[in-house]
């Protein structure tokens, strides 16, 4: 179905969607449980009446919104779904609308074409679809190994039995590895789409640090300016001191802790004595 349509009234919209889906008036009438004449008379303009229930059923048949069928929007996508339509449990829906899960991340996952493959893989993993095949294969290798050793203990037979046993694969290992690799590919693709603010953050940090250094060395002509730990700490905490919402007592405690940390990082001055 197209992403958008030209503006149209309800009759034109139903006709357009029926034509696109290659659905006859008879088929539509059967799907929404009305007489074919009801649909025919409405679409031909012989009657202005089409029940609200019929509009709802038509929207469900074509999996579009009722607003789209009524012609009030040119976008067919439904925006509201019942929980049962989405196949979600009440608890899953609650986690979405209460924000317990990140809706943006969920949207990005669902929109990624590979994620559908991941969910299919997980479904096979849960119902042992592939694991059953690997288990049968492992049993075959084990049986071959037993038969080889049962016939004779020649070195060749022992080596062949070992080779057969080595070909066994843990039943769930292949499933788990494939799921993990595919899911991480999805995450990497989402990250690429989302972009990164690291460069901007580094630029801001660099600019702030250069500005702080300029302030701390103002008036010093020495090629190696003197910057004390106290000055650095005061510059860091002083930039937010007095800002609304900042707890001054907590800021003072942070100032004291940061000063102690920086003092331990300063090398002691050379006292001129040789060890």
SULMOPE-V119595 format. One record per residue. N is the residue number from 0. D_CENTER is the distance of its C-alpha to the mean C-alpha in whole Angstrom. Layout:
BEGIN
n->N d_center->D_CENTER
n->N d_center->D_CENTER
END
This chain:
BEGIN
n->0 d_center->25
n->1 d_center->25
n->2 d_center->23
n->3 d_center->26
n->4 d_center->30
n->5 d_center->33
n->6 d_center->34
n->7 d_center->36
n->8 d_center->38
n->9 d_center->37
n->10 d_center->39
n->11 d_center->38
n->12 d_center->35
n->13 d_center->35
n->14 d_center->38
n->15 d_center->35
n->16 d_center->32
n->17 d_center->35
n->18 d_center->36
n->19 d_center->32
n->20 d_center->32
n->21 d_center->35
n->22 d_center->36
n->23 d_center->40
n->24 d_center->41
n->25 d_center->42
n->26 d_center->39
n->27 d_center->37
n->28 d_center->40
n->29 d_center->40
n->30 d_center->36
n->31 d_center->37
n->32 d_center->40
n->33 d_center->42
n->34 d_center->46
n->35 d_center->45
n->36 d_center->48
n->37 d_center->46
n->38 d_center->43
n->39 d_center->46
n->40 d_center->48
n->41 d_center->45
n->42 d_center->43
n->43 d_center->47
n->44 d_center->48
n->45 d_center->50
n->46 d_center->49
n->47 d_center->46
n->48 d_center->45
n->49 d_center->42
n->50 d_center->41
n->51 d_center->37
n->52 d_center->37
n->53 d_center->37
n->54 d_center->35
n->55 d_center->32
n->56 d_center->33
n->57 d_center->33
n->58 d_center->29
n->59 d_center->28
n->60 d_center->30
n->61 d_center->28
n->62 d_center->25
n->63 d_center->25
n->64 d_center->26
n->65 d_center->29
n->66 d_center->29
n->67 d_center->29
n->68 d_center->32
n->69 d_center->34
n->70 d_center->33
n->71 d_center->32
n->72 d_center->29
n->73 d_center->28
n->74 d_center->25
n->75 d_center->24
n->76 d_center->21
n->77 d_center->21
n->78 d_center->20
n->79 d_center->21
n->80 d_center->20
n->81 d_center->22
n->82 d_center->20
n->83 d_center->22
n->84 d_center->21
n->85 d_center->18
n->86 d_center->19
n->87 d_center->17
n->88 d_center->19
n->89 d_center->21
n->90 d_center->19
n->91 d_center->16
n->92 d_center->16
n->93 d_center->18
n->94 d_center->15
n->95 d_center->13
n->96 d_center->16
n->97 d_center->17
n->98 d_center->14
n->99 d_center->14
n->100 d_center->10
n->101 d_center->9
n->102 d_center->9
n->103 d_center->7
n->104 d_center->4
n->105 d_center->5
n->106 d_center->6
n->107 d_center->4
n->108 d_center->3
n->109 d_center->7
n->110 d_center->8
n->111 d_center->8
n->112 d_center->11
n->113 d_center->11
n->114 d_center->9
n->115 d_center->12
n->116 d_center->14
n->117 d_center->12
n->118 d_center->13
n->119 d_center->16
n->120 d_center->17
n->121 d_center->16
n->122 d_center->18
n->123 d_center->21
n->124 d_center->20
n->125 d_center->21
n->126 d_center->24
n->127 d_center->25
n->128 d_center->26
n->129 d_center->26
n->130 d_center->27
n->131 d_center->30
n->132 d_center->31
n->133 d_center->31
n->134 d_center->33
n->135 d_center->35
n->136 d_center->35
n->137 d_center->36
n->138 d_center->39
n->139 d_center->40
n->140 d_center->40
n->141 d_center->42
n->142 d_center->44
n->143 d_center->45
n->144 d_center->46
n->145 d_center->48
n->146 d_center->50
n->147 d_center->50
n->148 d_center->52
n->149 d_center->54
n->150 d_center->56
n->151 d_center->57
n->152 d_center->56
n->153 d_center->56
n->154 d_center->54
n->155 d_center->53
n->156 d_center->52
n->157 d_center->50
n->158 d_center->48
n->159 d_center->47
n->160 d_center->46
n->161 d_center->44
n->162 d_center->42
n->163 d_center->41
n->164 d_center->40
n->165 d_center->38
n->166 d_center->36
n->167 d_center->35
n->168 d_center->31
n->169 d_center->29
n->170 d_center->28
n->171 d_center->25
n->172 d_center->24
n->173 d_center->23
n->174 d_center->21
n->175 d_center->19
n->176 d_center->19
n->177 d_center->18
n->178 d_center->15
n->179 d_center->14
n->180 d_center->15
n->181 d_center->13
n->182 d_center->10
n->183 d_center->11
n->184 d_center->11
n->185 d_center->8
n->186 d_center->7
n->187 d_center->10
n->188 d_center->10
n->189 d_center->7
n->190 d_center->9
n->191 d_center->12
n->192 d_center->11
n->193 d_center->10
n->194 d_center->14
n->195 d_center->16
n->196 d_center->18
n->197 d_center->20
n->198 d_center->23
n->199 d_center->23
n->200 d_center->23
n->201 d_center->26
n->202 d_center->28
n->203 d_center->28
n->204 d_center->29
n->205 d_center->32
n->206 d_center->33
n->207 d_center->34
n->208 d_center->35
n->209 d_center->38
n->210 d_center->39
n->211 d_center->39
n->212 d_center->41
n->213 d_center->43
n->214 d_center->44
n->215 d_center->45
n->216 d_center->47
n->217 d_center->49
n->218 d_center->53
n->219 d_center->53
n->220 d_center->54
n->221 d_center->54
n->222 d_center->52
n->223 d_center->50
n->224 d_center->50
n->225 d_center->50
n->226 d_center->47
n->227 d_center->47
n->228 d_center->44
n->229 d_center->45
n->230 d_center->45
n->231 d_center->41
n->232 d_center->40
n->233 d_center->42
n->234 d_center->40
n->235 d_center->37
n->236 d_center->37
n->237 d_center->40
n->238 d_center->37
n->239 d_center->36
n->240 d_center->39
n->241 d_center->40
n->242 d_center->37
n->243 d_center->36
n->244 d_center->34
n->245 d_center->35
n->246 d_center->36
n->247 d_center->39
n->248 d_center->40
n->249 d_center->37
n->250 d_center->37
n->251 d_center->41
n->252 d_center->39
n->253 d_center->37
n->254 d_center->39
n->255 d_center->42
n->256 d_center->39
n->257 d_center->38
n->258 d_center->42
n->259 d_center->42
n->260 d_center->39
n->261 d_center->41
n->262 d_center->44
n->263 d_center->43
n->264 d_center->42
n->265 d_center->45
n->266 d_center->47
n->267 d_center->51
n->268 d_center->54
n->269 d_center->56
n->270 d_center->59
n->271 d_center->61
n->272 d_center->62
n->273 d_center->62
n->274 d_center->60
END
